[in-house]
Amino acid sequence: MDFYSAEFVSSAKKVLLEAAKVRQLDKPLTRYPERQGASRTILEMNDIMDILVQIDERKQLNVLPNFFAVNSDNLPSPGMDVGMGAAS
């Protein structure tokens, strides 16, 4: 969460909500307000996860479009220990 700005995360949430709306899920999602304040990024990330959980529980993840990064420079790089097995 330290990698992305609050504005970027908020924008991503809006894109996800719009994609879900356009795909006409079997029932509307919970309403998600635009977050403010010091913990905005955390709250927005929690909203994104909650949206995905709701869609997954309805078994409708397959109706969402595939999202991808246009520029890989905008993605955080994994730490050196990620993906490394424990030393024997």
C-alpha positions, -999 to 999 in steps of 0.1 A, spaced: 0 0 0 30 23 4 37 20 -33 5 35 -47 -9 69 -40 -44 74 -25 -55 89 -58 -43 59 -78 -61 35 -55 -93 55 -56 -91 56 -93 -87 18 -95 -117 13 -72 -138 35 -95 -127 15 -126 -135 -18 -108 -170 -6 -97 -177 7 -132 -166 -26 -148 -189 -45 -124 -218 -21 -132 -214 -24 -170 -213 -62 -167 -247 -62 -150 -241 -86 -121 -270 -106 -108 -276 -80 -81 -261 -46 -73 -230 -44 -52 -229 -26 -18 -225 11 -22 -189 23 -17 -183 59 -7 -152 79 -18 -129 78 12 -112 107 28 -86 113 55 -53 99 66 -63 62 63 -78 67 28 -55 43 10 -61 15 34 -99 20 34 -99 21 -5 -78 -11 -6 -102 -27 18 -131 -17 -4 -114 -31 -35 -109 -64 -17 -145 -64 -5 -158 -58 -40 -138 -87 -53 -150 -110 -25 -186 -101 -32 -182 -108 -69 -163 -140 -62 -189 -153 -38 -215 -148 -66 -192 -169 -88 -191 -140 -113 -154 -131 -114 -154 -144 -150 -177 -115 -161 -151 -89 -152 -127 -78 -179 -90 -88 -175 -70 -59 -161 -33 -55 -168 -5 -30 -164 2 -8 -194 36 1 -180 54 -24 -157 73 5 -142 41 13 -123 42 -21 -105 61 -26 -73 91 -50 -77 90 -81 -54 116 -82 -26 147 -104 -31 133 -130 -7 99 -134 -25 98 -167 -44 130 -180 -29 128 -214 -11 142 -218 24 178 -227 25 185 -264 33 
